[in-house]
Amino acid sequence: MPESVFSPFKYRVFSVLWLATLISNIGTWMFNVTSGWMMTALSPSPLMVALVQAATALPIFLFALPAGVLGDLFNRRKLLFWTQIFLAAVLFILTALLWMGITSPWLLLAFTFSIGVGTAFASPAWQAIVPRLVPRGELASAIVWNGVSMNIARAIGPALGGFVLAAAGAMATVFIDALSYLAVAAALLWWRTTTMQADNLPREHLSGALRAGIRFALHSKPLRYTLIRALAFFFCASAYWALLPIVAKETLQGGPDLYGVLLTALGLGAVAGAFLLPQLRKRYSANTNLILATLGTTFCLIMFALGQHMASGILAGFIGGVSWIVAVSTLNYSAQVALPDWVRARGLAIFQMAVFGAMAGGSLGWGQVAIVSNLPTSLIASGLLALVLIAITHRFVLNLGEHHDHTPSGHWAEPVPVTAAAHDSGPVLVTLEYRIADKDRDEFFTLIRELGTIRRRDGAIQWGYFEDIEQHGRFIEMFMVESWIDHLRQHARVSAADKMLQDKIFALHQGTTHPIVTHAVTPQSKSHPDAIPKTHHDL
C-alpha cells in the first residue's frame, strides 16, 4: 500500500476506535463459527443451519432503515455506545444459559436474531461517524482501513473461533465475543466528540424522515439500479455462507476446526481482493468487475459442491473471498456516489436492507433446496442462477452517480411570504411558468421529466406539468410537498447537479426573466377545519 494509506492512524481517535472495532469484529466471527457449528449439533437439518445465517441477516433487512433515520437524527456516539452495551448483555445472558446447560435450536436462533438487531441499529451510525474521525482529505484511506478491519477479522476470527470452540467449548467463544463489545463501548466512552453545528431547520420527525429516505430510493435511478444489482448478486452468493457448516461437515468430512479454516480462507481471499481492487478499477468498469466477481462466486460454489478434499475447499473459499470483496466494494461504492449527504445514512441503510434481505431470503431458499434435493444441487443451482441474473440485470448500470455533484448549491431564492407561514402549514403548492418555443418543445419535455424525478426524489408528493390551451407555448410545472418546512428542506437539498439541469431548462425559457415561481399554502380555517383540503401521499 502507498504510505498515504496509513495516514488516518496519525489521528488518535481513529486509531483507538479502529483497534476496538477490529477486536469486536474478531469476536463476531468467533461467534459466527460457534453458532453455525452449534446448530449442526443441535439440529443437522440444512434448513435449520441455514436459518442461523438468516437470523443474522433478517434484522438488518427489518431495521436498517429506522436505524439509518436514528443515525441521522440523534447523537451517533451515544447510539453506538448503547448498542454495544445491549450486544454485550445479550451475549452474557447466552453464556449463562450455556453454562447451565439450557440450549435448543430455537433458543440459539433467538439469540442470534437479537445480536442481529443490535448490529442493525449500530451499522449505519458506524458508517456515518467516519468523516468525523479524520480530516476530509484522509476520508478515502479511512474507509479502506475499515474494510481491511473486517477482512482481517474474517481471516483471524474463524480460525481462532474454531480453535477455542474445539478446545474450550461454545461458552468460551460466546463470552469472548461479549467482552469484545465491551472493548468498543469503552473506546466510545473515551471518545469525547464535539457537538455538530445545529441545523437551522427543526429536526425531521421519524415518520417523515422514513418517508423521505424511501422516496429518495424510489426516485433515484443510480441508487435504484445499485439495489437491483445487489439483490441479484447477494441472493445467490448467500448459498455458500449459509451452507458452509454442512460443506465442512458432510462434503469434506471435517469438524469445527475445518469450518474455521474455510472461513479463514474466505477472509484471506477478501484481504487479497482488497489489494487487487485498485487495479481492477483502473482497467475495468464497475459492471465488468461485478461480472468477474459473479463468475468467481459461481466457480467457488461449484467447487464447494463437487470438491472432496480439504485443499479444494480452501481454494474455493479463497476464490469466494476475492469475489465477495470485489462485488461488495463495487456495489457499495455505487451506492455511496449515488447519495447526497442529507440522506446518506438512510440511503446506505436501504442498501444494507437490500443486501441482508437478499442474504436472508437466499439462505432460506437454498437451505430448502438442499432439503428437497441435496447439498451439491443447491450450491450448483445458486451459482448458475447468479450467471442468469447477470444477463438479466446487466442493463442496470452501476456508478451512474459517480460524476454527479451532490454539494448543496443554494441557488433557489428563499421565498418571502407576505403572511408568515408556520412550519407545519401545508400542503404547499409550488408552480413555475415557462415560455417554450416550438423548436424546443421535445427537448423541454425530456428535461422537465428528468426534473420531475428530482422533485419527487427530494420531497414532492405530487408533480406534473401542463400546457395552457389558451396561450400556445405557455407551460406550468407544479409540485406539492407535505408542509412548509418540507419545502424549506427542498431548498437546502437542491444540489449543483440539479442546478445544471435547471439551467438547461431555463435556457429554453423565452421570457425576459426567469420563470415565474409561486408558492401557495393550504389555508387554515379555525371556524371551518373540515374545509381544509386533504392530499394523498405519492412517493
Kinemage of the C-alpha trace (Angstrom):
@kinemage 1
@onewidth
@group {chain A} dominant
@subgroup {mainchain}
@vectorlist {calphas} color= white
{ca met a 1} P 0.000 0.000 0.000
{ca pro a 2} L 1.175 3.565 -0.573
{ca glu a 3} L 2.386 5.317 2.556
{ca ser a 4} L -0.535 7.790 2.427
{ca val a 5} L -2.978 4.962 3.046
{ca phe a 6} L -1.680 4.737 6.633
{ca ser a 7} L -2.194 8.444 7.323
{ca pro a 8} L -5.512 8.000 9.237
{ca phe a 9} L -3.546 6.365 12.030
{ca lys a 10} L -1.941 9.737 12.754
{ca tyr a 11} L -5.227 10.594 14.448
{ca arg a 12} L -5.597 9.041 17.872
{ca val a 13} L -9.389 8.789 17.844
{ca phe a 14} L -9.401 6.872 14.567
{ca ser a 15} L -6.643 4.531 15.775
{ca val a 16} L -8.399 3.709 19.068
{ca leu a 17} L -11.816 3.124 17.504
{ca trp a 18} L -10.316 1.136 14.619
{ca leu a 19} L -8.483 -1.178 17.045
{ca ala a 20} L -11.599 -1.593 19.189
{ca thr a 21} L -13.765 -2.463 16.180
{ca leu a 22} L -11.116 -4.914 14.952
{ca ile a 23} L -11.296 -6.719 18.301
{ca ser a 24} L -15.102 -6.689 18.135
{ca asn a 25} L -15.129 -7.979 14.546
{ca ile a 26} L -12.850 -10.850 15.512
{ca gly a 27} L -15.228 -11.693 18.370
{ca thr a 28} L -18.175 -11.550 15.985
{ca trp a 29} L -16.586 -14.021 13.589
{ca met a 30} L -15.745 -16.318 16.506
{ca phe a 31} L -19.439 -16.274 17.427
{ca asn a 32} L -20.449 -16.926 13.813
{ca val a 33} L -18.359 -20.106 13.827
{ca thr a 34} L -19.848 -21.119 17.165
{ca ser a 35} L -23.487 -20.521 16.249
{ca gly a 36} L -23.169 -22.278 12.895
{ca trp a 37} L -21.445 -25.301 14.379
{ca met a 38} L -23.732 -25.471 17.417
{ca met a 39} L -26.716 -25.720 15.100
{ca thr a 40} L -25.196 -28.700 13.271
{ca ala a 41} L -25.037 -30.442 16.657
{ca leu a 42} L -28.490 -29.322 17.854
{ca ser a 43} L -30.240 -29.932 14.525
{ca pro a 44} L -28.436 -31.341 11.467
{ca ser a 45} L -31.222 -30.163 9.122
{ca pro a 46} L -29.814 -27.969 6.306
{ca leu a 47} L -32.767 -25.614 6.752
{ca met a 48} L -32.054 -25.075 10.462
{ca val a 49} L -28.362 -24.494 9.739
{ca ala a 50} L -29.285 -22.008 7.022
{ca leu a 51} L -31.647 -20.275 9.476
{ca val a 52} L -28.619 -19.217 11.533
{ca gln a 53} L -27.422 -17.103 8.614
{ca ala a 54} L -30.971 -15.881 8.046
{ca ala a 55} L -31.356 -14.894 11.712
{ca thr a 56} L -28.213 -12.790 11.408
{ca ala a 57} L -29.242 -11.082 8.184
{ca leu a 58} L -33.004 -10.663 8.671
{ca pro a 59} L -32.804 -7.997 11.438
{ca ile a 60} L -30.744 -5.746 9.182
{ca phe a 61} L -33.400 -6.131 6.498
{ca leu a 62} L -36.130 -5.268 9.007
{ca phe a 63} L -34.460 -2.476 10.983
{ca ala a 64} L -31.817 -0.928 8.723
{ca leu a 65} L -33.983 1.990 7.592
{ca pro a 66} L -35.171 3.014 11.090
{ca ala a 67} L -31.553 2.673 12.215
{ca gly a 68} L -30.436 4.955 9.391
{ca val a 69} L -33.004 7.547 10.452
{ca leu a 70} L -31.820 7.382 14.073
{ca gly a 71} L -28.228 7.694 12.877
{ca asp a 72} L -29.175 10.923 11.078
{ca leu a 73} L -31.342 12.434 13.798
{ca phe a 74} L -29.584 11.627 17.090
{ca asn a 75} L -26.150 11.617 18.718
{ca arg a 76} L -24.308 8.822 16.955
{ca arg a 77} L -21.717 8.219 19.675
{ca lys a 78} L -24.428 7.616 22.293
{ca leu a 79} L -26.415 5.430 19.914
{ca leu a 80} L -23.337 3.309 19.224
{ca phe a 81} L -22.421 3.082 22.923
{ca trp a 82} L -25.813 1.745 23.975
{ca thr a 83} L -25.986 -0.732 21.100
{ca gln a 84} L -22.628 -2.169 22.201
{ca ile a 85} L -23.900 -2.485 25.788
{ca phe a 86} L -27.031 -4.228 24.507
{ca leu a 87} L -24.993 -6.681 22.419
{ca ala a 88} L -22.665 -7.479 25.326
{ca ala a 89} L -25.655 -8.067 27.641
{ca val a 90} L -27.301 -10.461 25.175
{ca leu a 91} L -24.106 -12.493 24.868
{ca phe a 92} L -23.505 -12.601 28.649
{ca ile a 93} L -27.037 -13.984 29.075
{ca leu a 94} L -26.363 -16.629 26.399
{ca thr a 95} L -23.104 -17.508 28.172
{ca ala a 96} L -25.006 -18.069 31.415
{ca leu a 97} L -27.585 -20.269 29.691
{ca leu a 98} L -24.852 -22.382 28.095
{ca trp a 99} L -23.156 -22.723 31.493
{ca met a 100} L -26.460 -24.001 32.939
{ca gly a 101} L -26.888 -26.405 30.011
{ca ile a 102} L -30.011 -24.676 28.698
{ca thr a 103} L -29.892 -24.811 24.911
{ca ser a 104} L -32.086 -25.603 21.905
{ca pro a 105} L -32.120 -24.786 18.182
{ca trp a 106} L -34.812 -22.118 18.539
{ca leu a 107} L -33.142 -20.553 21.575
{ca leu a 108} L -29.918 -20.254 19.595
{ca leu a 109} L -31.813 -18.637 16.708
{ca ala a 110} L -33.493 -16.191 19.111
{ca phe a 111} L -30.158 -15.004 20.500
{ca thr a 112} L -28.631 -14.856 17.021
{ca phe a 113} L -31.579 -12.721 15.900
{ca ser a 114} L -31.141 -10.409 18.924
{ca ile a 115} L -27.486 -9.881 18.071
{ca gly a 116} L -28.533 -9.103 14.506
{ca val a 117} L -30.936 -6.448 15.833
{ca gly a 118} L -28.153 -4.722 17.773
{ca thr a 119} L -25.864 -4.862 14.754
{ca ala a 120} L -28.613 -3.427 12.544
{ca phe a 121} L -29.035 -0.357 14.738
{ca ala a 122} L -25.279 0.215 15.013
{ca ser a 123} L -24.212 -0.248 11.399
{ca pro a 124} L -25.487 2.988 9.746
{ca ala a 125} L -24.119 5.081 12.620
{ca trp a 126} L -20.684 3.437 12.277
{ca gln a 127} L -20.535 4.397 8.607
{ca ala a 128} L -21.712 7.929 9.365
{ca ile a 129} L -19.109 8.750 12.050
{ca val a 130} L -16.055 8.019 9.891
{ca pro a 131} L -15.950 11.557 8.392
{ca arg a 132} L -15.714 12.907 11.955
{ca leu a 133} L -12.673 10.831 12.869
{ca val a 134} L -10.276 12.162 10.222
{ca pro a 135} L -9.976 15.276 8.030
{ca arg a 136} L -11.788 15.184 4.702
{ca gly a 137} L -8.546 14.569 2.801
{ca glu a 138} L -7.978 11.332 4.752
{ca leu a 139} L -11.520 10.005 4.422
{ca ala a 140} L -10.871 7.649 1.495
{ca ser a 141} L -7.978 5.981 3.334
{ca ala a 142} L -10.065 5.673 6.493
{ca ile a 143} L -12.807 3.881 4.573
{ca val a 144} L -10.221 1.482 3.115
{ca trp a 145} L -8.965 0.640 6.604
{ca asn a 146} L -12.492 -0.026 7.854
{ca gly a 147} L -12.805 -2.626 5.106
{ca val a 148} L -9.397 -4.055 5.966
{ca ser a 149} L -10.504 -4.364 9.614
{ca met a 150} L -13.460 -6.513 8.657
{ca asn a 151} L -11.362 -8.708 6.390
{ca ile a 152} L -8.568 -9.158 8.921
{ca ala a 153} L -11.251 -10.246 11.372
{ca arg a 154} L -12.712 -12.589 8.769
{ca ala a 155} L -9.263 -14.122 8.314
{ca ile a 156} L -8.389 -14.440 12.020
{ca gly a 157} L -11.746 -14.801 13.769
{ca pro a 158} L -12.995 -18.054 12.197
{ca ala a 159} L -9.738 -19.920 12.803
{ca leu a 160} L -9.494 -18.581 16.359
{ca gly a 161} L -13.166 -19.369 16.928
{ca gly a 162} L -12.762 -22.905 15.651
{ca phe a 163} L -9.734 -23.429 17.908
{ca val a 164} L -11.474 -22.047 21.022
{ca leu a 165} L -14.644 -23.972 20.189
{ca ala a 166} L -12.716 -27.235 19.906
{ca ala a 167} L -10.562 -26.558 22.981
{ca ala a 168} L -12.957 -24.856 25.426
{ca gly a 169} L -16.464 -25.158 24.006
{ca ala a 170} L -19.166 -22.778 22.828
{ca met a 171} L -19.492 -20.979 26.162
{ca ala a 172} L -15.923 -19.643 25.912
{ca thr a 173} L -16.330 -18.200 22.409
{ca val a 174} L -19.633 -16.513 23.329
{ca phe a 175} L -18.064 -14.995 26.464
{ca ile a 176} L -15.086 -13.669 24.479
{ca asp a 177} L -17.446 -12.063 21.940
{ca ala a 178} L -19.307 -10.330 24.794
{ca leu a 179} L -16.028 -8.894 26.087
{ca ser a 180} L -15.166 -7.625 22.600
{ca tyr a 181} L -18.312 -5.452 22.552
{ca leu a 182} L -17.340 -4.004 25.922
{ca ala a 183} L -13.997 -3.003 24.357
{ca val a 184} L -15.846 -0.960 21.727
{ca ala a 185} L -18.122 0.573 24.374
{ca ala a 186} L -15.062 1.617 26.387
{ca ala a 187} L -13.485 3.232 23.327
{ca leu a 188} L -16.698 5.148 22.606
{ca leu a 189} L -16.917 6.249 26.228
{ca trp a 190} L -13.319 7.518 25.986
{ca trp a 191} L -14.050 9.442 22.786
{ca arg a 192} L -15.227 12.940 23.624
{ca thr a 193} L -16.610 14.209 20.345
{ca thr a 194} L -17.526 17.821 19.727
{ca thr a 195} L -21.141 18.801 19.126
{ca met a 196} L -22.126 19.112 15.494
{ca gln a 197} L -23.252 22.517 14.292
{ca ala a 198} L -27.025 22.786 14.686
{ca asp a 199} L -29.175 22.832 11.591
{ca asn a 200} L -31.208 25.999 11.123
{ca leu a 201} L -34.266 23.873 10.391
{ca pro a 202} L -36.063 21.750 13.002
{ca arg a 203} L -35.174 18.079 13.217
{ca glu a 204} L -37.250 15.826 10.997
{ca his a 205} L -39.831 13.596 12.637
{ca leu a 206} L -39.146 9.870 12.468
{ca ser a 207} L -42.074 9.110 10.154
{ca gly a 208} L -41.252 11.996 7.817
{ca ala a 209} L -37.583 11.030 7.710
{ca leu a 210} L -38.539 7.425 6.889
{ca arg a 211} L -40.736 8.573 4.018
{ca ala a 212} L -38.008 10.887 2.746
{ca gly a 213} L -35.492 8.030 2.661
{ca ile a 214} L -37.870 5.676 0.865
{ca arg a 215} L -38.922 8.423 -1.555
{ca phe a 216} L -35.309 9.119 -2.448
{ca ala a 217} L -34.565 5.438 -3.094
{ca leu a 218} L -37.625 5.057 -5.330
{ca his a 219} L -36.816 8.096 -7.466
{ca ser a 220} L -33.007 7.982 -7.599
{ca lys a 221} L -32.033 5.967 -10.665
{ca pro a 222} L -28.355 5.475 -9.581
{ca leu a 223} L -29.393 4.080 -6.187
{ca arg a 224} L -32.287 2.054 -7.581
{ca tyr a 225} L -30.069 0.380 -10.173
{ca thr a 226} L -27.494 -0.437 -7.487
{ca leu a 227} L -30.156 -2.026 -5.292
{ca ile a 228} L -31.363 -4.233 -8.169
{ca arg a 229} L -27.839 -5.482 -8.861
{ca ala a 230} L -27.198 -6.067 -5.151
{ca leu a 231} L -30.372 -8.132 -4.758
{ca ala a 232} L -29.409 -10.325 -7.718
{ca phe a 233} L -25.857 -10.998 -6.506
{ca phe a 234} L -26.387 -11.489 -2.772
{ca phe a 235} L -29.407 -13.765 -3.150
{ca cys a 236} L -27.181 -16.275 -4.944
{ca ala a 237} L -23.933 -15.670 -3.039
{ca ser a 238} L -25.726 -16.307 0.269
{ca ala a 239} L -25.720 -20.031 -0.533
{ca tyr a 240} L -22.132 -20.768 0.460
{ca trp a 241} L -22.272 -18.593 3.578
{ca ala a 242} L -25.443 -20.342 4.780
{ca leu a 243} L -24.440 -23.899 3.900
{ca leu a 244} L -20.713 -23.755 4.647
{ca pro a 245} L -21.000 -25.615 8.003
{ca ile a 246} L -22.623 -28.551 6.178
{ca val a 247} L -19.997 -28.390 3.426
{ca ala a 248} L -17.288 -28.704 6.094
{ca lys a 249} L -19.075 -31.483 7.979
{ca glu a 250} L -20.604 -33.631 5.225
{ca thr a 251} L -18.839 -32.899 1.930
{ca leu a 252} L -15.314 -32.512 3.349
{ca gln a 253} L -15.822 -34.788 6.380
{ca gly a 254} L -14.330 -32.270 8.827
{ca gly a 255} L -15.022 -30.741 12.221
{ca pro a 256} L -15.295 -27.211 13.655
{ca asp a 257} L -11.603 -26.625 13.041
{ca leu a 258} L -12.063 -27.231 9.292
{ca tyr a 259} L -15.110 -24.946 9.277
{ca gly a 260} L -12.934 -22.244 10.825
{ca val a 261} L -10.221 -22.886 8.228
{ca leu a 262} L -12.718 -22.470 5.380
{ca leu a 263} L -13.934 -19.172 6.828
{ca thr a 264} L -10.321 -18.080 7.215
{ca ala a 265} L -9.725 -18.882 3.534
{ca leu a 266} L -12.703 -16.658 2.684
{ca gly a 267} L -11.238 -13.885 4.841
{ca leu a 268} L -7.770 -14.167 3.326
{ca gly a 269} L -9.301 -14.089 -0.135
{ca ala a 270} L -11.153 -10.911 0.798
{ca val a 271} L -7.936 -9.263 2.023
{ca ala a 272} L -6.208 -10.264 -1.222
{ca gly a 273} L -9.159 -8.927 -3.182
{ca ala a 274} L -8.880 -5.573 -1.386
{ca phe a 275} L -5.324 -5.193 -2.718
{ca leu a 276} L -6.441 -6.340 -6.180
{ca leu a 277} L -9.348 -3.896 -6.401
{ca pro a 278} L -7.406 -0.730 -7.365
{ca gln a 279} L -6.030 -2.445 -10.469
{ca leu a 280} L -9.433 -3.839 -11.409
{ca arg a 281} L -10.992 -0.393 -11.097
{ca lys a 282} L -8.333 1.118 -13.330
{ca arg a 283} L -8.744 -1.492 -16.053
{ca tyr a 284} L -12.452 -2.331 -16.000
{ca ser a 285} L -15.827 -0.719 -15.455
{ca ala a 286} L -17.947 -1.395 -12.387
{ca asn a 287} L -20.258 -3.620 -14.438
{ca thr a 288} L -17.333 -5.727 -15.685
{ca asn a 289} L -15.935 -6.094 -12.163
{ca leu a 290} L -19.296 -7.322 -10.913
{ca ile a 291} L -19.416 -9.875 -13.756
{ca leu a 292} L -15.927 -11.094 -12.806
{ca ala a 293} L -16.990 -11.353 -9.162
{ca thr a 294} L -20.087 -13.332 -10.165
{ca leu a 295} L -18.000 -15.739 -12.280
{ca gly a 296} L -15.667 -16.257 -9.320
{ca thr a 297} L -18.611 -16.847 -6.997
{ca thr a 298} L -20.106 -19.425 -9.356
{ca phe a 299} L -16.744 -21.222 -9.576
{ca cys a 300} L -16.499 -21.179 -5.770
{ca leu a 301} L -19.997 -22.664 -5.369
{ca ile a 302} L -19.309 -25.446 -7.880
{ca met a 303} L -16.012 -26.320 -6.169
{ca phe a 304} L -17.761 -26.484 -2.777
{ca ala a 305} L -20.410 -28.725 -4.340
{ca leu a 306} L -18.081 -31.159 -6.112
{ca gly a 307} L -14.814 -30.960 -4.180
{ca gln a 308} L -13.928 -33.907 -1.942
{ca his a 309} L -10.704 -32.699 -0.344
{ca met a 310} L -9.753 -30.015 2.153
{ca ala a 311} L -7.408 -28.369 -0.371
{ca ser a 312} L -10.225 -27.870 -2.879
{ca gly a 313} L -12.403 -26.400 -0.127
{ca ile a 314} L -9.683 -23.946 0.908
{ca leu a 315} L -9.112 -22.903 -2.709
{ca ala a 316} L -12.863 -22.454 -3.213
{ca gly a 317} L -13.019 -20.348 -0.062
{ca phe a 318} L -10.142 -18.141 -1.200
{ca ile a 319} L -11.715 -17.559 -4.625
{ca gly a 320} L -15.047 -16.880 -2.966
{ca gly a 321} L -13.424 -14.314 -0.655
{ca val a 322} L -11.785 -12.451 -3.544
{ca ser a 323} L -15.064 -12.438 -5.472
{ca trp a 324} L -17.017 -11.349 -2.415
{ca ile a 325} L -14.904 -8.271 -1.648
{ca val a 326} L -14.859 -7.208 -5.312
{ca ala a 327} L -18.657 -7.418 -5.509
{ca val a 328} L -19.296 -5.807 -2.118
{ca ser a 329} L -16.871 -2.936 -2.759
{ca thr a 330} L -18.178 -2.328 -6.278
{ca leu a 331} L -21.797 -2.219 -5.160
{ca asn a 332} L -21.041 -0.220 -2.004
{ca tyr a 333} L -19.156 2.423 -3.978
{ca ser a 334} L -22.019 2.665 -6.470
{ca ala a 335} L -24.419 3.289 -3.569
{ca gln a 336} L -22.118 5.860 -1.946
{ca val a 337} L -21.722 8.010 -5.066
{ca ala a 338} L -25.499 7.951 -5.603
{ca leu a 339} L -26.184 9.670 -2.265
{ca pro a 340} L -26.049 13.312 -1.176
{ca asp a 341} L -25.101 13.992 2.441
{ca trp a 342} L -28.615 14.797 3.674
{ca val a 343} L -29.841 11.256 3.014
{ca arg a 344} L -26.574 9.305 3.147
{ca ala a 345} L -27.256 7.272 6.289
{ca arg a 346} L -30.783 6.405 5.171
{ca gly a 347} L -29.644 5.545 1.648
{ca leu a 348} L -26.883 3.281 2.916
{ca ala a 349} L -29.355 1.725 5.346
{ca ile a 350} L -31.672 0.920 2.435
{ca phe a 351} L -28.694 -0.577 0.597
{ca gln a 352} L -27.908 -2.722 3.648
{ca met a 353} L -31.563 -3.697 3.884
{ca ala a 354} L -31.447 -4.952 0.296
{ca val a 355} L -28.174 -6.817 0.865
{ca phe a 356} L -29.203 -8.577 4.051
{ca gly a 357} L -32.756 -9.143 2.861
{ca ala a 358} L -31.310 -10.959 -0.146
{ca met a 359} L -28.947 -12.864 2.150
{ca ala a 360} L -31.789 -13.910 4.459
{ca gly a 361} L -34.085 -14.926 1.595
{ca gly a 362} L -31.278 -16.734 -0.189
{ca ser a 363} L -30.251 -18.602 2.963
{ca leu a 364} L -33.783 -19.870 3.486
{ca gly a 365} L -34.278 -20.696 -0.189
{ca trp a 366} L -31.027 -22.562 -0.760
{ca gly a 367} L -31.397 -24.387 2.556
{ca gln a 368} L -34.826 -25.603 1.420
{ca val a 369} L -33.428 -26.657 -1.972
{ca ala a 370} L -30.769 -28.698 -0.156
{ca ile a 371} L -33.518 -30.483 1.792
{ca val a 372} L -35.693 -31.193 -1.247
{ca ser a 373} L -32.771 -32.346 -3.414
{ca asn a 374} L -29.265 -32.375 -1.904
{ca leu a 375} L -26.418 -30.065 -0.938
{ca pro a 376} L -24.439 -30.148 -4.231
{ca thr a 377} L -27.577 -29.422 -6.261
{ca ser a 378} L -28.378 -26.395 -4.096
{ca leu a 379} L -24.863 -24.945 -4.435
{ca ile a 380} L -24.634 -25.527 -8.198
{ca ala a 381} L -28.134 -24.117 -8.796
{ca ser a 382} L -27.273 -20.926 -6.889
{ca gly a 383} L -24.137 -20.432 -8.981
{ca leu a 384} L -25.916 -20.948 -12.283
{ca leu a 385} L -28.756 -18.619 -11.250
{ca ala a 386} L -26.164 -15.921 -10.486
{ca leu a 387} L -24.976 -16.095 -14.102
{ca val a 388} L -28.533 -15.911 -15.422
{ca leu a 389} L -29.288 -12.874 -13.252
{ca ile a 390} L -26.163 -11.089 -14.523
{ca ala a 391} L -27.519 -11.422 -18.050
{ca ile a 392} L -30.941 -10.151 -16.944
{ca thr a 393} L -29.748 -7.204 -14.815
{ca his a 394} L -26.759 -6.093 -16.903
{ca arg a 395} L -28.728 -3.124 -18.292
{ca phe a 396} L -28.972 -1.600 -14.809
{ca val a 397} L -25.663 0.280 -14.988
{ca leu a 398} L -23.627 0.872 -11.812
{ca asn a 399} L -21.914 4.103 -10.746
{ca leu a 400} L -24.445 6.347 -12.516
{ca gly a 401} L -23.993 8.964 -9.802
{ca glu a 402} L -20.183 8.953 -9.943
{ca his a 403} L -19.933 12.308 -11.718
{ca his a 404} L -22.888 13.985 -10.000
{ca asp a 405} L -22.017 16.907 -7.762
{ca his a 406} L -24.255 16.480 -4.711
{ca thr a 407} L -22.918 19.620 -2.991
{ca pro a 408} L -25.838 21.879 -1.961
{ca ser a 409} L -25.954 24.727 -4.463
{ca gly a 410} L -28.206 27.108 -2.545
{ca his a 411} L -29.315 28.670 -5.821
{ca trp a 412} L -33.037 28.656 -5.054
{ca ala a 413} L -34.111 32.097 -3.880
{ca glu a 414} L -35.685 31.997 -0.431
{ca pro a 415} L -39.441 32.667 -0.616
{ca val a 416} L -40.609 35.775 1.259
{ca pro a 417} L -44.170 35.132 2.472
{ca val a 418} L -46.380 38.194 2.884
{ca thr a 419} L -48.140 36.303 5.648
{ca ala a 420} L -45.960 34.259 7.964
{ca ala a 421} L -46.296 30.526 7.300
{ca ala a 422} L -45.924 28.082 10.184
{ca his a 423} L -43.531 25.195 9.657
{ca asp a 424} L -46.384 22.693 9.740
{ca ser a 425} L -48.528 24.671 7.298
{ca gly a 426} L -49.444 22.634 4.286
{ca pro a 427} L -49.745 21.061 1.889
{ca val a 428} L -47.705 23.533 -0.145
{ca leu a 429} L -48.221 24.035 -3.891
{ca val a 430} L -45.302 25.403 -5.938
{ca thr a 431} L -45.726 26.422 -9.587
{ca leu a 432} L -43.275 27.575 -12.257
{ca glu a 433} L -44.324 29.175 -15.556
{ca tyr a 434} L -42.259 28.567 -18.712
{ca arg a 435} L -42.495 30.019 -22.229
{ca ile a 436} L -41.144 27.477 -24.714
{ca ala a 437} L -40.698 27.885 -28.492
{ca asp a 438} L -41.983 25.147 -30.793
{ca lys a 439} L -38.480 24.147 -31.864
{ca asp a 440} L -37.532 23.451 -28.199
{ca arg a 441} L -40.629 21.508 -27.166
{ca asp a 442} L -39.146 17.989 -27.425
{ca glu a 443} L -36.008 18.927 -25.526
{ca phe a 444} L -38.117 20.677 -22.890
{ca phe a 445} L -40.290 17.579 -22.414
{ca thr a 446} L -37.194 15.409 -21.883
{ca leu a 447} L -35.596 17.784 -19.386
{ca ile a 448} L -38.756 18.586 -17.433
{ca arg a 449} L -39.474 14.881 -16.896
{ca glu a 450} L -35.971 14.415 -15.544
{ca leu a 451} L -36.557 17.414 -13.267
{ca gly a 452} L -39.822 15.841 -12.115
{ca thr a 453} L -37.900 12.792 -10.890
{ca ile a 454} L -35.638 15.082 -8.880
{ca arg a 455} L -38.625 16.957 -7.405
{ca arg a 456} L -40.151 13.680 -6.212
{ca arg a 457} L -36.775 12.375 -5.006
{ca asp a 458} L -36.220 15.441 -2.812
{ca gly a 459} L -39.675 15.699 -1.242
{ca ala a 460} L -42.540 16.286 -3.691
{ca ile a 461} L -45.595 14.101 -3.014
{ca gln a 462} L -47.206 15.151 -6.315
{ca trp a 463} L -45.702 16.546 -9.508
{ca gly a 464} L -46.863 17.354 -13.047
{ca tyr a 465} L -46.595 19.811 -15.924
{ca phe a 466} L -49.329 21.248 -18.142
{ca glu a 467} L -49.708 23.333 -21.295
{ca asp a 468} L -52.031 26.351 -21.386
{ca ile a 469} L -54.672 25.719 -24.099
{ca glu a 470} L -55.307 29.472 -24.429
{ca gln a 471} L -51.668 30.596 -24.714
{ca his a 472} L -49.583 28.430 -27.022
{ca gly a 473} L -46.121 27.646 -25.624
{ca arg a 474} L -47.038 28.517 -22.019
{ca phe a 475} L -46.263 25.592 -19.696
{ca ile a 476} L -46.912 25.330 -15.982
{ca glu a 477} L -44.941 22.973 -13.764
{ca met a 478} L -46.471 22.198 -10.391
{ca phe a 479} L -45.375 20.143 -7.428
{ca met a 480} L -46.754 19.674 -3.954
{ca val a 481} L -44.985 18.969 -0.670
{ca glu a 482} L -46.441 17.993 2.688
{ca ser a 483} L -45.616 21.159 4.631
{ca trp a 484} L -43.809 24.477 4.543
{ca ile a 485} L -40.859 23.041 6.472
{ca asp a 486} L -40.562 20.238 3.898
{ca his a 487} L -40.344 22.823 1.119
{ca leu a 488} L -37.654 24.699 3.029
{ca arg a 489} L -35.759 21.415 3.242
{ca gln a 490} L -36.049 21.145 -0.542
{ca his a 491} L -34.243 24.478 -0.749
{ca ala a 492} L -31.450 23.069 1.428
{ca arg a 493} L -31.208 19.821 -0.579
{ca val a 494} L -31.014 21.150 -4.135
{ca ser a 495} L -27.545 20.310 -5.476
{ca ala a 496} L -25.046 21.584 -8.014
{ca ala a 497} L -26.042 18.741 -10.361
{ca asp a 498} L -29.692 19.770 -10.022
{ca lys a 499} L -28.728 23.365 -10.833
{ca met a 500} L -27.091 22.265 -14.086
{ca leu a 501} L -30.328 20.575 -15.175
{ca gln a 502} L -32.418 23.557 -14.121
{ca asp a 503} L -30.106 25.904 -16.042
{ca lys a 504} L -30.683 23.841 -19.213
{ca ile a 505} L -34.439 24.238 -18.797
{ca phe a 506} L -34.185 27.945 -18.035
{ca ala a 507} L -32.099 28.387 -21.202
{ca leu a 508} L -35.136 27.228 -23.220
{ca his a 509} L -37.414 29.748 -21.500
{ca gln a 510} L -38.334 32.587 -23.882
{ca gly a 511} L -39.215 35.200 -21.286
{ca thr a 512} L -37.090 38.216 -20.415
{ca thr a 513} L -36.781 36.993 -16.818
{ca his a 514} L -36.550 33.604 -15.118
{ca pro a 515} L -39.753 31.553 -14.993
{ca ile a 516} L -42.330 32.980 -12.583
{ca val a 517} L -42.455 30.979 -9.322
{ca thr a 518} L -45.428 30.965 -6.959
{ca his a 519} L -45.914 29.374 -3.534
{ca ala a 520} L -49.360 28.588 -2.158
{ca val a 521} L -50.202 27.067 1.221
{ca thr a 522} L -53.456 25.349 2.120
{ca pro a 523} L -55.448 27.970 4.058
{ca gln a 524} L -56.057 27.271 7.730
{ca ser a 525} L -59.569 27.977 8.980
{ca lys a 526} L -60.346 27.775 12.688
{ca ser a 527} L -64.077 28.132 12.113
{ca his a 528} L -64.279 25.540 9.300
{ca pro a 529} L -61.498 22.986 9.901
{ca asp a 530} L -63.289 20.367 7.813
{ca ala a 531} L -62.966 22.619 4.762
{ca ile a 532} L -59.227 22.201 4.666
{ca pro a 533} L -58.443 20.013 1.633
{ca lys a 534} L -56.524 16.793 2.066
{ca thr a 535} L -53.915 15.255 -0.241
{ca his a 536} L -52.754 11.695 -0.620
{ca his a 537} L -49.098 10.752 -0.311
{ca asp a 538} L -47.499 9.685 -3.567
{ca leu a 539} L -43.879 8.640 -3.083
